[in-house]
Amino acid sequence: MLSRESSATLMNAVTAFLYREARLQDEHQYEAWEKLWTEDGVYWVPANGADIDPEREMSIIYDNRSRIALRVRQLMTGKHFTQTPQSNLRRLVSNIELLDEQPGGDIVVASNSLIFESSLRDDTLWAARNEYRLRHVDGELRMAYKKVVLVNNDKAIYTLSFLV
């Protein structure tokens, strides 16, 4: 169990990390966002509920580390036609909670997010509950796992073509 001071220091570091990740996503800084991941990172956006088995059921995104790198390279080509021109994005991150510290050193964190997307098609709000496993690597926090549970993931999602 962390002391109150250690817990506050960790919460500050986690909050700063989540805010930085949100800014990098909003500003389409894909390479910098990719550097936030550990080598064994998993990026998951489930479909049809929060507690599905991604190995057996469809997901909107279920990327291992190499697939994260491929996704970033695709976004950087400028040939992602649903993002031509790129959507203007701004997200709010709130309700940040430190849930657990695992024996291997991973920090389990959850937060809510609300993403405003403005594109040529329309303006869209995306709401989600995010779950993270963060890990210290070379003195910096990195994401080993990110799960984004969209509030409306039980409906057809036609235009999700940016980093959530």
SULURVEN-V284895 format. One record per residue. N is the residue number from 0. PSI is psi in degrees with one decimal (none if undefined). OMEGA is omega in degrees with one decimal (999 if undefined). NEAR is the number of other C-alpha atoms within 8 Angstrom. Layout:
BEGIN
n->N psi->PSI omega->OMEGA near->NEAR
n->N psi->PSI omega->OMEGA near->NEAR
END
This chain:
BEGIN
n->0 psi->135.2 omega->179.7 near->2
n->1 psi->149.3 omega->171.8 near->6
n->2 psi->164.3 omega->-179.7 near->6
n->3 psi->-42.1 omega->-179.7 near->6
n->4 psi->-44.9 omega->178.6 near->7
n->5 psi->-39.8 omega->179.3 near->8
n->6 psi->-42.5 omega->178.9 near->9
n->7 psi->-41.3 omega->178.2 near->8
n->8 psi->-44.7 omega->178.6 near->8
n->9 psi->-43.6 omega->179.6 near->8
n->10 psi->-40.8 omega->177.4 near->9
n->11 psi->-42.9 omega->-179.8 near->8
n->12 psi->-43.0 omega->179.3 near->8
n->13 psi->-45.5 omega->180.0 near->9
n->14 psi->-46.0 omega->178.2 near->9
n->15 psi->-40.4 omega->179.0 near->8
n->16 psi->-48.2 omega->-178.5 near->9
n->17 psi->-37.8 omega->177.1 near->9
n->18 psi->-39.9 omega->178.9 near->9
n->19 psi->-44.2 omega->178.8 near->8
n->20 psi->-44.5 omega->179.5 near->10
n->21 psi->-44.3 omega->179.9 near->11
n->22 psi->-43.3 omega->179.3 near->10
n->23 psi->-39.5 omega->177.6 near->12
n->24 psi->-48.1 omega->-177.9 near->12
n->25 psi->-35.3 omega->-176.7 near->11
n->26 psi->9.3 omega->177.4 near->7
n->27 psi->36.3 omega->176.7 near->6
n->28 psi->72.8 omega->-170.1 near->9
n->29 psi->-43.8 omega->-178.7 near->11
n->30 psi->-42.7 omega->178.9 near->7
n->31 psi->-38.8 omega->177.7 near->8
n->32 psi->-42.7 omega->-179.7 near->11
n->33 psi->-33.8 omega->-179.5 near->10
n->34 psi->-11.4 omega->178.0 near->7
n->35 psi->-9.9 omega->-174.0 near->10
n->36 psi->149.3 omega->169.6 near->12
n->37 psi->169.0 omega->-179.8 near->12
n->38 psi->-21.2 omega->179.9 near->6
n->39 psi->22.7 omega->-174.7 near->8
n->40 psi->148.5 omega->175.6 near->11
n->41 psi->128.6 omega->-179.7 near->11
n->42 psi->117.0 omega->-170.9 near->13
n->43 psi->129.0 omega->172.2 near->13
n->44 psi->98.6 omega->-176.8 near->12
n->45 psi->156.5 omega->171.6 near->18
n->46 psi->152.2 omega->173.0 near->11
n->47 psi->46.2 omega->175.5 near->8
n->48 psi->172.2 omega->-177.4 near->9
n->49 psi->-25.6 omega->-170.8 near->7
n->50 psi->40.7 omega->177.5 near->4
n->51 psi->167.2 omega->173.9 near->9
n->52 psi->108.5 omega->-175.5 near->6
n->53 psi->-16.3 omega->176.9 near->9
n->54 psi->-16.9 omega->-175.0 near->4
n->55 psi->-17.2 omega->-177.5 near->5
n->56 psi->158.7 omega->-176.6 near->7
n->57 psi->141.5 omega->173.0 near->7
n->58 psi->156.5 omega->173.8 near->10
n->59 psi->-45.7 omega->174.5 near->8
n->60 psi->135.3 omega->171.5 near->8
n->61 psi->87.0 omega->-172.0 near->11
n->62 psi->135.3 omega->166.2 near->10
n->63 psi->-175.8 omega->-173.7 near->10
n->64 psi->-40.9 omega->-179.6 near->13
n->65 psi->-33.9 omega->178.1 near->7
n->66 psi->-32.3 omega->173.8 near->8
n->67 psi->-46.1 omega->179.5 near->11
n->68 psi->-41.1 omega->177.7 near->9
n->69 psi->-43.4 omega->178.3 near->8
n->70 psi->-44.5 omega->179.4 near->8
n->71 psi->-45.8 omega->179.0 near->11
n->72 psi->-40.4 omega->178.7 near->8
n->73 psi->-43.4 omega->179.4 near->10
n->74 psi->-31.8 omega->-177.8 near->10
n->75 psi->-13.7 omega->-179.5 near->8
n->76 psi->-22.6 omega->-174.7 near->7
n->77 psi->5.1 omega->-178.4 near->9
n->78 psi->22.2 omega->176.8 near->8
n->79 psi->88.1 omega->-164.3 near->9
n->80 psi->-27.0 omega->175.8 near->7
n->81 psi->-9.4 omega->176.9 near->8
n->82 psi->34.8 omega->176.1 near->10
n->83 psi->107.0 omega->-6.5 near->9
n->84 psi->166.3 omega->-178.5 near->8
n->85 psi->142.1 omega->174.3 near->7
n->86 psi->144.9 omega->168.1 near->10
n->87 psi->128.6 omega->-174.8 near->8
n->88 psi->143.5 omega->167.5 near->10
n->89 psi->133.3 omega->-179.5 near->9
n->90 psi->148.9 omega->174.0 near->11
n->91 psi->133.3 omega->178.0 near->8
n->92 psi->130.4 omega->-177.8 near->12
n->93 psi->178.9 omega->176.2 near->7
n->94 psi->43.5 omega->-179.5 near->7
n->95 psi->129.1 omega->-178.8 near->10
n->96 psi->135.3 omega->168.5 near->7
n->97 psi->114.3 omega->-174.7 near->9
n->98 psi->-34.8 omega->-174.0 near->8
n->99 psi->153.8 omega->167.2 near->7
n->100 psi->116.5 omega->-175.3 near->8
n->101 psi->156.1 omega->-177.4 near->8
n->102 psi->-34.8 omega->-179.8 near->5
n->103 psi->-2.6 omega->178.5 near->4
n->104 psi->-7.5 omega->178.6 near->8
n->105 psi->143.0 omega->178.6 near->11
n->106 psi->120.7 omega->-179.2 near->13
n->107 psi->125.1 omega->-173.7 near->13
n->108 psi->149.3 omega->173.5 near->13
n->109 psi->153.9 omega->176.3 near->13
n->110 psi->166.0 omega->170.6 near->12
n->111 psi->154.2 omega->173.6 near->12
n->112 psi->148.6 omega->174.0 near->12
n->113 psi->120.6 omega->-176.5 near->11
n->114 psi->126.7 omega->172.7 near->11
n->115 psi->121.8 omega->178.3 near->11
n->116 psi->124.6 omega->174.4 near->12
n->117 psi->118.5 omega->-178.8 near->11
n->118 psi->177.2 omega->177.2 near->10
n->119 psi->-29.5 omega->-179.6 near->6
n->120 psi->-49.0 omega->-169.5 near->5
n->121 psi->177.0 omega->169.3 near->6
n->122 psi->134.4 omega->-175.7 near->8
n->123 psi->141.2 omega->171.8 near->7
n->124 psi->133.9 omega->177.0 near->8
n->125 psi->122.3 omega->177.8 near->10
n->126 psi->142.7 omega->-176.3 near->11
n->127 psi->157.7 omega->167.1 near->11
n->128 psi->125.7 omega->-177.6 near->12
n->129 psi->137.8 omega->175.1 near->12
n->130 psi->136.3 omega->-177.6 near->12
n->131 psi->150.8 omega->160.6 near->13
n->132 psi->113.7 omega->-179.7 near->12
n->133 psi->151.8 omega->-176.5 near->13
n->134 psi->141.0 omega->173.3 near->13
n->135 psi->124.5 omega->176.1 near->10
n->136 psi->120.0 omega->-178.3 near->8
n->137 psi->41.6 omega->175.8 near->4
n->138 psi->3.5 omega->-179.1 near->5
n->139 psi->148.5 omega->174.1 near->7
n->140 psi->140.2 omega->176.1 near->11
n->141 psi->157.3 omega->176.9 near->11
n->142 psi->123.4 omega->172.1 near->13
n->143 psi->-17.9 omega->-175.8 near->14
n->144 psi->135.3 omega->172.5 near->12
n->145 psi->124.1 omega->176.9 near->12
n->146 psi->124.7 omega->-179.7 near->11
n->147 psi->110.5 omega->179.8 near->12
n->148 psi->99.2 omega->178.3 near->12
n->149 psi->139.2 omega->-179.3 near->11
n->150 psi->-37.4 omega->-176.2 near->8
n->151 psi->30.9 omega->-175.5 near->6
n->152 psi->-2.4 omega->176.2 near->12
n->153 psi->1.1 omega->179.2 near->7
n->154 psi->165.0 omega->175.6 near->6
n->155 psi->130.9 omega->178.8 near->5
n->156 psi->110.2 omega->-168.9 near->6
n->157 psi->-26.3 omega->-166.7 near->4
n->158 psi->21.8 omega->-179.3 near->5
n->159 psi->98.2 omega->-175.3 near->5
n->160 psi->32.4 omega->175.7 near->6
n->161 psi->176.0 omega->-179.4 near->5
n->162 psi->123.7 omega->177.9 near->4
n->163 psi->none omega->999 near->4
END
